[in-house]
Amino acid sequence: MFPLAGPVGLVPLPSKWRIAFGEPICTADYASTDADDPMVTFELTDQVRETIQQTLYRLLAGRRNIFFG
């Protein structure tokens, strides 16, 4: 867009940002020594990753337009 619009082409287009906070993930059932267990760590990180991905899919489905929300 830069060569066709001149210097105005360098100005970024406005876009809306939405920040979503998910529910806390309970870790009270785990002992403090479980932090050193790779399987427990993998399960928790997988749960966090899946939760974030589902939240992104939900927000994406509700979006009408990339510039106007």
mmCIF file of the N, C-alpha and C atoms, coordinates in Angstrom:
data_MODEL
# 
_entry.id   MODEL 
# 
loop_
_atom_site.group_PDB 
_atom_site.id 
_atom_site.type_symbol 
_atom_site.label_atom_id 
_atom_site.label_alt_id 
_atom_site.label_comp_id 
_atom_site.label_asym_id 
_atom_site.label_entity_id 
_atom_site.label_seq_id 
_atom_site.pdbx_PDB_ins_code 
_atom_site.Cartn_x 
_atom_site.Cartn_y 
_atom_site.Cartn_z 
_atom_site.occupancy 
_atom_site.B_iso_or_equiv 
_atom_site.pdbx_formal_charge 
_atom_site.auth_seq_id 
_atom_site.auth_comp_id 
_atom_site.auth_asym_id 
_atom_site.auth_atom_id 
_atom_site.pdbx_PDB_model_num 
ATOM 1   N N  . MET A 1 1  ? 0.823   -1.182  0.000  1.00 0.00 ? 1  MET A N  1 
ATOM 2   C CA . MET A 1 1  ? 0.000   0.000   0.000  1.00 0.00 ? 1  MET A CA 1 
ATOM 3   C C  . MET A 1 1  ? 0.872   1.252   0.000  1.00 0.00 ? 1  MET A C  1 
ATOM 4   N N  . PHE A 1 2  ? 2.102   1.136   0.455  1.00 0.00 ? 2  PHE A N  1 
ATOM 5   C CA . PHE A 1 2  ? 2.968   2.316   0.573  1.00 0.00 ? 2  PHE A CA 1 
ATOM 6   C C  . PHE A 1 2  ? 3.212   3.028   -0.761 1.00 0.00 ? 2  PHE A C  1 
ATOM 7   N N  . PRO A 1 3  ? 3.624   2.332   -1.810 1.00 0.00 ? 3  PRO A N  1 
ATOM 8   C CA . PRO A 1 3  ? 3.939   3.099   -3.019 1.00 0.00 ? 3  PRO A CA 1 
ATOM 9   C C  . PRO A 1 3  ? 2.714   3.798   -3.622 1.00 0.00 ? 3  PRO A C  1 
ATOM 10  N N  . LEU A 1 4  ? 1.564   3.186   -3.530 1.00 0.00 ? 4  LEU A N  1 
ATOM 11  C CA . LEU A 1 4  ? 0.372   3.768   -4.153 1.00 0.00 ? 4  LEU A CA 1 
ATOM 12  C C  . LEU A 1 4  ? -0.193  4.939   -3.358 1.00 0.00 ? 4  LEU A C  1 
ATOM 13  N N  . ALA A 1 5  ? -0.144  4.874   -2.056 1.00 0.00 ? 5  ALA A N  1 
ATOM 14  C CA . ALA A 1 5  ? -0.746  5.912   -1.220 1.00 0.00 ? 5  ALA A CA 1 
ATOM 15  C C  . ALA A 1 5  ? 0.271   6.943   -0.731 1.00 0.00 ? 5  ALA A C  1 
ATOM 16  N N  . GLY A 1 6  ? 1.523   6.779   -1.086 1.00 0.00 ? 6  GLY A N  1 
ATOM 17  C CA . GLY A 1 6  ? 2.541   7.708   -0.623 1.00 0.00 ? 6  GLY A CA 1 
ATOM 18  C C  . GLY A 1 6  ? 2.832   7.493   0.852  1.00 0.00 ? 6  GLY A C  1 
ATOM 19  N N  . PRO A 1 7  ? 3.238   8.538   1.563  1.00 0.00 ? 7  PRO A N  1 
ATOM 20  C CA . PRO A 1 7  ? 3.565   8.397   2.987  1.00 0.00 ? 7  PRO A CA 1 
ATOM 21  C C  . PRO A 1 7  ? 2.375   7.969   3.844  1.00 0.00 ? 7  PRO A C  1 
ATOM 22  N N  . VAL A 1 8  ? 1.157   8.243   3.378  1.00 0.00 ? 8  VAL A N  1 
ATOM 23  C CA . VAL A 1 8  ? -0.031  7.843   4.140  1.00 0.00 ? 8  VAL A CA 1 
ATOM 24  C C  . VAL A 1 8  ? -0.123  6.319   4.231  1.00 0.00 ? 8  VAL A C  1 
ATOM 25  N N  . GLY A 1 9  ? 0.462   5.615   3.273  1.00 0.00 ? 9  GLY A N  1 
ATOM 26  C CA . GLY A 1 9  ? 0.452   4.158   3.287  1.00 0.00 ? 9  GLY A CA 1 
ATOM 27  C C  . GLY A 1 9  ? 1.235   3.557   4.440  1.00 0.00 ? 9  GLY A C  1 
ATOM 28  N N  . LEU A 1 10 ? 2.067   4.350   5.097  1.00 0.00 ? 10 LEU A N  1 
ATOM 29  C CA . LEU A 1 10 ? 2.831   3.865   6.248  1.00 0.00 ? 10 LEU A CA 1 
ATOM 30  C C  . LEU A 1 10 ? 2.043   3.921   7.548  1.00 0.00 ? 10 LEU A C  1 
ATOM 31  N N  . VAL A 1 11 ? 0.928   4.634   7.548  1.00 0.00 ? 11 VAL A N  1 
ATOM 32  C CA . VAL A 1 11 ? 0.109   4.764   8.753  1.00 0.00 ? 11 VAL A CA 1 
ATOM 33  C C  . VAL A 1 11 ? -0.717  3.490   8.918  1.00 0.00 ? 11 VAL A C  1 
ATOM 34  N N  . PRO A 1 12 ? -0.632  2.833   10.075 1.00 0.00 ? 12 PRO A N  1 
ATOM 35  C CA . PRO A 1 12 ? -1.410  1.599   10.260 1.00 0.00 ? 12 PRO A CA 1 
ATOM 36  C C  . PRO A 1 12 ? -2.905  1.893   10.342 1.00 0.00 ? 12 PRO A C  1 
ATOM 37  N N  . LEU A 1 13 ? -3.684  0.973   9.826  1.00 0.00 ? 13 LEU A N  1 
ATOM 38  C CA . LEU A 1 13 ? -5.134  1.102   9.912  1.00 0.00 ? 13 LEU A CA 1 
ATOM 39  C C  . LEU A 1 13 ? -5.584  0.830   11.341 1.00 0.00 ? 13 LEU A C  1 
ATOM 40  N N  . PRO A 1 14 ? -6.624  1.509   11.794 1.00 0.00 ? 14 PRO A N  1 
ATOM 41  C CA . PRO A 1 14 ? -7.106  1.260   13.161 1.00 0.00 ? 14 PRO A CA 1 
ATOM 42  C C  . PRO A 1 14 ? -7.754  -0.118  13.269 1.00 0.00 ? 14 PRO A C  1 
ATOM 43  N N  . SER A 1 15 ? -7.608  -0.717  14.397 1.00 0.00 ? 15 SER A N  1 
ATOM 44  C CA . SER A 1 15 ? -8.260  -2.004  14.657 1.00 0.00 ? 15 SER A CA 1 
ATOM 45  C C  . SER A 1 15 ? -8.629  -2.071  16.135 1.00 0.00 ? 15 SER A C  1 
ATOM 46  N N  . LYS A 1 16 ? -9.708  -2.774  16.405 1.00 0.00 ? 16 LYS A N  1 
ATOM 47  C CA . LYS A 1 16 ? -10.142 -2.949  17.792 1.00 0.00 ? 16 LYS A CA 1 
ATOM 48  C C  . LYS A 1 16 ? -9.478  -4.183  18.373 1.00 0.00 ? 16 LYS A C  1 
ATOM 49  N N  . TRP A 1 17 ? -9.172  -4.098  19.643 1.00 0.00 ? 17 TRP A N  1 
ATOM 50  C CA . TRP A 1 17 ? -8.600  -5.231  20.360 1.00 0.00 ? 17 TRP A CA 1 
ATOM 51  C C  . TRP A 1 17 ? -9.537  -5.598  21.492 1.00 0.00 ? 17 TRP A C  1 
ATOM 52  N N  . ARG A 1 18 ? -9.692  -6.869  21.700 1.00 0.00 ? 18 ARG A N  1 
ATOM 53  C CA . ARG A 1 18 ? -10.531 -7.363  22.782 1.00 0.00 ? 18 ARG A CA 1 
ATOM 54  C C  . ARG A 1 18 ? -9.669  -8.267  23.661 1.00 0.00 ? 18 ARG A C  1 
ATOM 55  N N  . ILE A 1 19 ? -9.704  -8.010  24.945 1.00 0.00 ? 19 ILE A N  1 
ATOM 56  C CA . ILE A 1 19 ? -8.951  -8.827  25.898 1.00 0.00 ? 19 ILE A CA 1 
ATOM 57  C C  . ILE A 1 19 ? -9.952  -9.609  26.732 1.00 0.00 ? 19 ILE A C  1 
ATOM 58  N N  . ALA A 1 20 ? -9.781  -10.915 26.771 1.00 0.00 ? 20 ALA A N  1 
ATOM 59  C CA . ALA A 1 20 ? -10.688 -11.777 27.533 1.00 0.00 ? 20 ALA A CA 1 
ATOM 60  C C  . ALA A 1 20 ? -9.881  -12.513 28.596 1.00 0.00 ? 20 ALA A C  1 
ATOM 61  N N  . PHE A 1 21 ? -10.392 -12.508 29.799 1.00 0.00 ? 21 PHE A N  1 
ATOM 62  C CA . PHE A 1 21 ? -9.780  -13.243 30.900 1.00 0.00 ? 21 PHE A CA 1 
ATOM 63  C C  . PHE A 1 21 ? -10.635 -14.467 31.179 1.00 0.00 ? 21 PHE A C  1 
ATOM 64  N N  . GLY A 1 22 ? -10.015 -15.633 31.176 1.00 0.00 ? 22 GLY A N  1 
ATOM 65  C CA . GLY A 1 22 ? -10.741 -16.863 31.435 1.00 0.00 ? 22 GLY A CA 1 
ATOM 66  C C  . GLY A 1 22 ? -10.862 -17.144 32.922 1.00 0.00 ? 22 GLY A C  1 
ATOM 67  N N  . GLU A 1 23 ? -11.578 -18.197 33.209 1.00 0.00 ? 23 GLU A N  1 
ATOM 68  C CA . GLU A 1 23 ? -11.727 -18.637 34.592 1.00 0.00 ? 23 GLU A CA 1 
ATOM 69  C C  . GLU A 1 23 ? -10.383 -19.167 35.098 1.00 0.00 ? 23 GLU A C  1 
ATOM 70  N N  . PRO A 1 24 ? -10.099 -18.992 36.379 1.00 0.00 ? 24 PRO A N  1 
ATOM 71  C CA . PRO A 1 24 ? -8.845  -19.535 36.924 1.00 0.00 ? 24 PRO A CA 1 
ATOM 72  C C  . PRO A 1 24 ? -8.838  -21.065 36.852 1.00 0.00 ? 24 PRO A C  1 
ATOM 73  N N  . ILE A 1 25 ? -7.684  -21.610 36.613 1.00 0.00 ? 25 ILE A N  1 
ATOM 74  C CA . ILE A 1 25 ? -7.528  -23.063 36.585 1.00 0.00 ? 25 ILE A CA 1 
ATOM 75  C C  . ILE A 1 25 ? -7.072  -23.496 37.970 1.00 0.00 ? 25 ILE A C  1 
ATOM 76  N N  . CYS A 1 26 ? -7.859  -24.343 38.583 1.00 0.00 ? 26 CYS A N  1 
ATOM 77  C CA . CYS A 1 26 ? -7.596  -24.763 39.958 1.00 0.00 ? 26 CYS A CA 1 
ATOM 78  C C  . CYS A 1 26 ? -6.414  -25.740 40.001 1.00 0.00 ? 26 CYS A C  1 
ATOM 79  N N  . THR A 1 27 ? -5.454  -25.432 40.829 1.00 0.00 ? 27 THR A N  1 
ATOM 80  C CA . THR A 1 27 ? -4.312  -26.321 41.026 1.00 0.00 ? 27 THR A CA 1 
ATOM 81  C C  . THR A 1 27 ? -4.196  -26.765 42.481 1.00 0.00 ? 27 THR A C  1 
ATOM 82  N N  . ALA A 1 28 ? -5.267  -26.567 43.250 1.00 0.00 ? 28 ALA A N  1 
ATOM 83  C CA . ALA A 1 28 ? -5.238  -26.911 44.673 1.00 0.00 ? 28 ALA A CA 1 
ATOM 84  C C  . ALA A 1 28 ? -5.127  -28.418 44.901 1.00 0.00 ? 28 ALA A C  1 
ATOM 85  N N  . ASP A 1 29 ? -5.523  -29.218 43.923 1.00 0.00 ? 29 ASP A N  1 
ATOM 86  C CA . ASP A 1 29 ? -5.483  -30.673 44.078 1.00 0.00 ? 29 ASP A CA 1 
ATOM 87  C C  . ASP A 1 29 ? -4.075  -31.242 43.914 1.00 0.00 ? 29 ASP A C  1 
ATOM 88  N N  . TYR A 1 30 ? -3.134  -30.419 43.500 1.00 0.00 ? 30 TYR A N  1 
ATOM 89  C CA . TYR A 1 30 ? -1.781  -30.895 43.253 1.00 0.00 ? 30 TYR A CA 1 
ATOM 90  C C  . TYR A 1 30 ? -0.874  -30.546 44.430 1.00 0.00 ? 30 TYR A C  1 
ATOM 91  N N  . ALA A 1 31 ? 0.070   -31.429 44.692 1.00 0.00 ? 31 ALA A N  1 
ATOM 92  C CA . ALA A 1 31 ? 1.078   -31.167 45.729 1.00 0.00 ? 31 ALA A CA 1 
ATOM 93  C C  . ALA A 1 31 ? 2.166   -30.272 45.142 1.00 0.00 ? 31 ALA A C  1 
ATOM 94  N N  . SER A 1 32 ? 2.917   -29.627 46.002 1.00 0.00 ? 32 SER A N  1 
ATOM 95  C CA . SER A 1 32 ? 3.979   -28.739 45.508 1.00 0.00 ? 32 SER A CA 1 
ATOM 96  C C  . SER A 1 32 ? 5.069   -29.523 44.774 1.00 0.00 ? 32 SER A C  1 
ATOM 97  N N  . THR A 1 33 ? 5.220   -30.798 45.102 1.00 0.00 ? 33 THR A N  1 
ATOM 98  C CA . THR A 1 33 ? 6.226   -31.622 44.423 1.00 0.00 ? 33 THR A CA 1 
ATOM 99  C C  . THR A 1 33 ? 5.797   -32.000 43.011 1.00 0.00 ? 33 THR A C  1 
ATOM 100 N N  . ASP A 1 34 ? 4.503   -31.847 42.700 1.00 0.00 ? 34 ASP A N  1 
ATOM 101 C CA . ASP A 1 34 ? 4.019   -32.162 41.354 1.00 0.00 ? 34 ASP A CA 1 
ATOM 102 C C  . ASP A 1 34 ? 4.568   -31.195 40.307 1.00 0.00 ? 34 ASP A C  1 
ATOM 103 N N  . ALA A 1 35 ? 5.087   -30.060 40.738 1.00 0.00 ? 35 ALA A N  1 
ATOM 104 C CA . ALA A 1 35 ? 5.660   -29.094 39.796 1.00 0.00 ? 35 ALA A CA 1 
ATOM 105 C C  . ALA A 1 35 ? 6.891   -29.663 39.099 1.00 0.00 ? 35 ALA A C  1 
ATOM 106 N N  . ASP A 1 36 ? 7.539   -30.646 39.729 1.00 0.00 ? 36 ASP A N  1 
ATOM 107 C CA . ASP A 1 36 ? 8.718   -31.275 39.135 1.00 0.00 ? 36 ASP A CA 1 
ATOM 108 C C  . ASP A 1 36 ? 8.364   -32.480 38.278 1.00 0.00 ? 36 ASP A C  1 
ATOM 109 N N  . ASP A 1 37 ? 7.110   -32.892 38.287 1.00 0.00 ? 37 ASP A N  1 
ATOM 110 C CA . ASP A 1 37 ? 6.667   -34.050 37.510 1.00 0.00 ? 37 ASP A CA 1 
ATOM 111 C C  . ASP A 1 37 ? 6.332   -33.603 36.085 1.00 0.00 ? 37 ASP A C  1 
ATOM 112 N N  . PRO A 1 38 ? 7.060   -34.091 35.087 1.00 0.00 ? 38 PRO A N  1 
ATOM 113 C CA . PRO A 1 38 ? 6.816   -33.648 33.712 1.00 0.00 ? 38 PRO A CA 1 
ATOM 114 C C  . PRO A 1 38 ? 5.413   -33.983 33.201 1.00 0.00 ? 38 PRO A C  1 
ATOM 115 N N  . MET A 1 39 ? 4.848   -35.092 33.631 1.00 0.00 ? 39 MET A N  1 
ATOM 116 C CA . MET A 1 39 ? 3.510   -35.467 33.156 1.00 0.00 ? 39 MET A CA 1 
ATOM 117 C C  . MET A 1 39 ? 2.442   -34.520 33.698 1.00 0.00 ? 39 MET A C  1 
ATOM 118 N N  . VAL A 1 40 ? 2.552   -34.150 34.958 1.00 0.00 ? 40 VAL A N  1 
ATOM 119 C CA . VAL A 1 40 ? 1.588   -33.215 35.551 1.00 0.00 ? 40 VAL A CA 1 
ATOM 120 C C  . VAL A 1 40 ? 1.725   -31.855 34.877 1.00 0.00 ? 40 VAL A C  1 
ATOM 121 N N  . THR A 1 41 ? 2.964   -31.427 34.682 1.00 0.00 ? 41 THR A N  1 
ATOM 122 C CA . THR A 1 41 ? 3.203   -30.148 34.020 1.00 0.00 ? 41 THR A CA 1 
ATOM 123 C C  . THR A 1 41 ? 2.643   -30.163 32.603 1.00 0.00 ? 41 THR A C  1 
ATOM 124 N N  . PHE A 1 42 ? 2.847   -31.258 31.881 1.00 0.00 ? 42 PHE A N  1 
ATOM 125 C CA . PHE A 1 42 ? 2.327   -31.372 30.520 1.00 0.00 ? 42 PHE A CA 1 
ATOM 126 C C  . PHE A 1 42 ? 0.803   -31.319 30.514 1.00 0.00 ? 42 PHE A C  1 
ATOM 127 N N  . GLU A 1 43 ? 0.166   -32.018 31.449 1.00 0.00 ? 43 GLU A N  1 
ATOM 128 C CA . GLU A 1 43 ? -1.301  -32.012 31.508 1.00 0.00 ? 43 GLU A CA 1 
ATOM 129 C C  . GLU A 1 43 ? -1.841  -30.605 31.766 1.00 0.00 ? 43 GLU A C  1 
ATOM 130 N N  . LEU A 1 44 ? -1.213  -29.891 32.689 1.00 0.00 ? 44 LEU A N  1 
ATOM 131 C CA . LEU A 1 44 ? -1.671  -28.533 32.996 1.00 0.00 ? 44 LEU A CA 1 
ATOM 132 C C  . LEU A 1 44 ? -1.432  -27.576 31.831 1.00 0.00 ? 44 LEU A C  1 
ATOM 133 N N  . THR A 1 45 ? -0.266  -27.661 31.205 1.00 0.00 ? 45 THR A N  1 
ATOM 134 C CA . THR A 1 45 ? -0.012  -26.778 30.066 1.00 0.00 ? 45 THR A CA 1 
ATOM 135 C C  . THR A 1 45 ? -0.929  -27.102 28.903 1.00 0.00 ? 45 THR A C  1 
ATOM 136 N N  . ASP A 1 46 ? -1.245  -28.368 28.718 1.00 0.00 ? 46 ASP A N  1 
ATOM 137 C CA . ASP A 1 46 ? -2.183  -28.760 27.668 1.00 0.00 ? 46 ASP A CA 1 
ATOM 138 C C  . ASP A 1 46 ? -3.581  -28.216 27.967 1.00 0.00 ? 46 ASP A C  1 
ATOM 139 N N  . GLN A 1 47 ? -3.978  -28.253 29.229 1.00 0.00 ? 47 GLN A N  1 
ATOM 140 C CA . GLN A 1 47 ? -5.281  -27.710 29.629 1.00 0.00 ? 47 GLN A CA 1 
ATOM 141 C C  . GLN A 1 47 ? -5.326  -26.196 29.396 1.00 0.00 ? 47 GLN A C  1 
ATOM 142 N N  . VAL A 1 48 ? -4.255  -25.511 29.754 1.00 0.00 ? 48 VAL A N  1 
ATOM 143 C CA . VAL A 1 48 ? -4.194  -24.060 29.549 1.00 0.00 ? 48 VAL A CA 1 
ATOM 144 C C  . VAL A 1 48 ? -4.240  -23.735 28.055 1.00 0.00 ? 48 VAL A C  1 
ATOM 145 N N  . ARG A 1 49 ? -3.466  -24.451 27.267 1.00 0.00 ? 49 ARG A N  1 
ATOM 146 C CA . ARG A 1 49 ? -3.430  -24.221 25.824 1.00 0.00 ? 49 ARG A CA 1 
ATOM 147 C C  . ARG A 1 49 ? -4.803  -24.449 25.196 1.00 0.00 ? 49 ARG A C  1 
ATOM 148 N N  . GLU A 1 50 ? -5.461  -25.511 25.578 1.00 0.00 ? 50 GLU A N  1 
ATOM 149 C CA . GLU A 1 50 ? -6.789  -25.816 25.035 1.00 0.00 ? 50 GLU A CA 1 
ATOM 150 C C  . GLU A 1 50 ? -7.813  -24.763 25.456 1.00 0.00 ? 50 GLU A C  1 
ATOM 151 N N  . THR A 1 51 ? -7.732  -24.308 26.694 1.00 0.00 ? 51 THR A N  1 
ATOM 152 C CA . THR A 1 51 ? -8.651  -23.272 27.174 1.00 0.00 ? 51 THR A CA 1 
ATOM 153 C C  . THR A 1 51 ? -8.460  -21.972 26.396 1.00 0.00 ? 51 THR A C  1 
ATOM 154 N N  . ILE A 1 52 ? -7.215  -21.588 26.181 1.00 0.00 ? 52 ILE A N  1 
ATOM 155 C CA . ILE A 1 52 ? -6.931  -20.368 25.416 1.00 0.00 ? 52 ILE A CA 1 
ATOM 156 C C  . ILE A 1 52 ? -7.428  -20.512 23.985 1.00 0.00 ? 52 ILE A C  1 
ATOM 157 N N  . GLN A 1 53 ? -7.191  -21.663 23.371 1.00 0.00 ? 53 GLN A N  1 
ATOM 158 C CA . GLN A 1 53 ? -7.615  -21.867 21.982 1.00 0.00 ? 53 GLN A CA 1 
ATOM 159 C C  . GLN A 1 53 ? -9.130  -21.815 21.853 1.00 0.00 ? 53 GLN A C  1 
ATOM 160 N N  . GLN A 1 54 ? -9.853  -22.431 22.775 1.00 0.00 ? 54 GLN A N  1 
ATOM 161 C CA . GLN A 1 54 ? -11.315 -22.393 22.729 1.00 0.00 ? 54 GLN A CA 1 
ATOM 162 C C  . GLN A 1 54 ? -11.837 -20.971 22.928 1.00 0.00 ? 54 GLN A C  1 
ATOM 163 N N  . THR A 1 55 ? -11.189 -20.204 23.800 1.00 0.00 ? 55 THR A N  1 
ATOM 164 C CA . THR A 1 55 ? -11.581 -18.806 24.000 1.00 0.00 ? 55 THR A CA 1 
ATOM 165 C C  . THR A 1 55 ? -11.350 -18.000 22.728 1.00 0.00 ? 55 THR A C  1 
ATOM 166 N N  . LEU A 1 56 ? -10.226 -18.227 22.060 1.00 0.00 ? 56 LEU A N  1 
ATOM 167 C CA . LEU A 1 56 ? -9.958  -17.531 20.800 1.00 0.00 ? 56 LEU A CA 1 
ATOM 168 C C  . LEU A 1 56 ? -10.976 -17.891 19.731 1.00 0.00 ? 56 LEU A C  1 
ATOM 169 N N  . TYR A 1 57 ? -11.341 -19.166 19.627 1.00 0.00 ? 57 TYR A N  1 
ATOM 170 C CA . TYR A 1 57 ? -12.359 -19.583 18.654 1.00 0.00 ? 57 TYR A CA 1 
ATOM 171 C C  . TYR A 1 57 ? -13.694 -18.907 18.947 1.00 0.00 ? 57 TYR A C  1 
ATOM 172 N N  . ARG A 1 58 ? -14.051 -18.825 20.236 1.00 0.00 ? 58 ARG A N  1 
ATOM 173 C CA . ARG A 1 58 ? -15.323 -18.200 20.620 1.00 0.00 ? 58 ARG A CA 1 
ATOM 174 C C  . ARG A 1 58 ? -15.319 -16.715 20.271 1.00 0.00 ? 58 ARG A C  1 
ATOM 175 N N  . LEU A 1 59 ? -14.225 -16.031 20.568 1.00 0.00 ? 59 LEU A N  1 
ATOM 176 C CA . LEU A 1 59 ? -14.129 -14.607 20.251 1.00 0.00 ? 59 LEU A CA 1 
ATOM 177 C C  . LEU A 1 59 ? -14.102 -14.369 18.742 1.00 0.00 ? 59 LEU A C  1 
ATOM 178 N N  . LEU A 1 60 ? -13.436 -15.245 18.014 1.00 0.00 ? 60 LEU A N  1 
ATOM 179 C CA . LEU A 1 60 ? -13.367 -15.116 16.561 1.00 0.00 ? 60 LEU A CA 1 
ATOM 180 C C  . LEU A 1 60 ? -14.737 -15.311 15.925 1.00 0.00 ? 60 LEU A C  1 
ATOM 181 N N  . ALA A 1 61 ? -15.510 -16.246 16.447 1.00 0.00 ? 61 ALA A N  1 
ATOM 182 C CA . ALA A 1 61 ? -16.854 -16.488 15.909 1.00 0.00 ? 61 ALA A CA 1 
ATOM 183 C C  . ALA A 1 61 ? -17.774 -15.297 16.154 1.00 0.00 ? 61 ALA A C  1 
ATOM 184 N N  . GLY A 1 62 ? -17.537 -14.551 17.217 1.00 0.00 ? 62 GLY A N  1 
ATOM 185 C CA . GLY A 1 62 ? -18.379 -13.407 17.532 1.00 0.00 ? 62 GLY A CA 1 
ATOM 186 C C  . GLY A 1 62 ? -17.941 -12.115 16.863 1.00 0.00 ? 62 GLY A C  1 
ATOM 187 N N  . ARG A 1 63 ? -16.821 -12.149 16.156 1.00 0.00 ? 63 ARG A N  1 
ATOM 188 C CA . ARG A 1 63 ? -16.300 -10.936 15.514 1.00 0.00 ? 63 ARG A CA 1 
ATOM 189 C C  . ARG A 1 63 ? -17.020 -10.690 14.194 1.00 0.00 ? 63 ARG A C  1 
ATOM 190 N N  . ARG A 1 64 ? -17.448 -9.455  13.984 1.00 0.00 ? 64 ARG A N  1 
ATOM 191 C CA . ARG A 1 64 ? -18.148 -9.102  12.751 1.00 0.00 ? 64 ARG A CA 1 
ATOM 192 C C  . ARG A 1 64 ? -17.184 -8.638  11.667 1.00 0.00 ? 64 ARG A C  1 
ATOM 193 N N  . ASN A 1 65 ? -16.191 -7.843  12.050 1.00 0.00 ? 65 ASN A N  1 
ATOM 194 C CA . ASN A 1 65 ? -15.300 -7.228  11.083 1.00 0.00 ? 65 ASN A CA 1 
ATOM 195 C C  . ASN A 1 65 ? -13.940 -7.042  11.746 1.00 0.00 ? 65 ASN A C  1 
ATOM 196 N N  . ILE A 1 66 ? -12.861 -7.199  10.993 1.00 0.00 ? 66 ILE A N  1 
ATOM 197 C CA . ILE A 1 66 ? -11.538 -7.107  11.613 1.00 0.00 ? 66 ILE A CA 1 
ATOM 198 C C  . ILE A 1 66 ? -11.189 -5.687  12.035 1.00 0.00 ? 66 ILE A C  1 
ATOM 199 N N  . PHE A 1 67 ? -11.806 -4.672  11.448 1.00 0.00 ? 67 PHE A N  1 
ATOM 200 C CA . PHE A 1 67 ? -11.488 -3.291  11.804 1.00 0.00 ? 67 PHE A CA 1 
ATOM 201 C C  . PHE A 1 67 ? -12.496 -2.670  12.755 1.00 0.00 ? 67 PHE A C  1 
ATOM 202 N N  . PHE A 1 68 ? -13.730 -3.096  12.693 1.00 0.00 ? 68 PHE A N  1 
ATOM 203 C CA . PHE A 1 68 ? -14.777 -2.449  13.480 1.00 0.00 ? 68 PHE A CA 1 
ATOM 204 C C  . PHE A 1 68 ? -15.335 -3.328  14.583 1.00 0.00 ? 68 PHE A C  1 
ATOM 205 N N  . GLY A 1 69 ? -14.705 -4.438  14.858 1.00 0.00 ? 69 GLY A N  1 
ATOM 206 C CA . GLY A 1 69 ? -15.110 -5.288  15.963 1.00 0.00 ? 69 GLY A CA 1 
ATOM 207 C C  . GLY A 1 69 ? -16.119 -6.281  15.562 1.00 0.00 ? 69 GLY A C  1 
# 
